[in-house]
Amino acid sequence: MRIYSAGEVCSVRMVYTNSNRFIVANAKNILESYGVRLVVRNEFASGAIGEVSPFDTWLQLWVVRDADYDRACRILESAISDRNAVPWKCNHCAEENDESFEFCWNCGSGAVGRDLVS
């Protein structure tokens, strides 16, 4: 249990929702790795499908501290966005790889010291 100081605001705000439980779990892991405290809602709501709207059963991530909300949004935006994604060329076999690969798909060499494809 955490006791908040008098000036600290503690109100939960929804930061992410998706129909895919695996994507929500990934978003949760990303945010928690940055120290953002979260609450998962609708974890067991899938049994209500048919009685309520399917959208109302989607998993939801809620940020515990209001002060973390904007940072959590930026973290998720950065993690989900691929607009800055740049392919890279393997220094070992010269194969072009998608930026999401940490190892060359062709030879298995690590991406350390990789050359960006222009």
N, C-alpha and C positions, 0 to 999 in steps of 0.2 A: 504494500500500500504506500502511495506517495502522498505526502502532505504538501500542498501548494502554498507558496507565500501569499501574503495579502494582495500584492499587485499582479500576481500571475493569473491569467485567465485559463480556465479549463473547461472547454466546451468542445464536444466532438463534432466534426464536420466530415461529410462524405467526400472522399478524394478520388475514388475509382470504383467502377462497377463494370461487369462484363458477364455475358452468358456462359463463357468458358471458364470452368473452375481452375484449370491449369494456368491460364493467363492471369487470373486474379492471384493465385498462389505465387506466381513469378513476380508480379508487381509488389506483393506483400514482402517477399524476400528482399527485393531491391530496396524498398523503403526501410525495412528493418536493418539492413546492412549500413545504412546511413544514420542509424540511431533514432529513426522516427517511430514513436509508439503508436500502435494501431489497434483497432477493434474490428473483428470480422463479424458482419451481420448477415443474416439469412443463410447461415451455414447448413441448416437442416430444413430449409423452406421448400426444397424440391418436392416434398410429399404433398404440398398444397397446390401443385399445378393442376389445373382443372377447376379448382375452387376459387382461385385468384388469378389475376393476370400473370402470364409467364415473366414479364418484366419485374414484377414484385417479388419474384423468387431468386433473382440473380444475386450472386454473392456481392457484397459491398465492403469496401475498405473505408473505415472512418479514422481520421487522425484524432488522437486523444487531446493533444494540446493545440489550441487555436494558433499559437505562435509558429507551429510547424507546418501549417496548412500550405502557405505559399511556397515554401521550400519543397514540400512533398510534391506539389504540382509541377514545379520546375524539374525535379528529379525524374518523375515519370515521363514528362514531355521529352526530356533528353534521352531517356532509355528507350522510349517507343519510337522516336523520330529517327528516320534514316536519311534526312535531307543532307547531312554532312558526310554521309558514307562515301568512302573512297576505296576502290579496289586496290590491292597491293600485289606486287610481283615478288615471288619467292627468290631469295638470293642464292639458293642452292640449285634449283632446276629452271628458274626463269618463268615459271607458270603463273598466270594471273589468277588471283583468288579474290573472292568477295570479302568485303571488309569485316564481315561477321566471323570469318574463320580465324582462329588463333593458330592453326597449323595448316600448312599447305595441303590441299586435298590430293595433290599428285604424289608428293614424295614424303609428306609427314613432317617436314622441317618446321620448326617454330617460327613465329612471325617476328621474332626479335631482330631489329635492324632491317626490317622490311622496307622495300622501296615502293613508294606510292606510284600508281599508274597515272600518267597525265593524259 
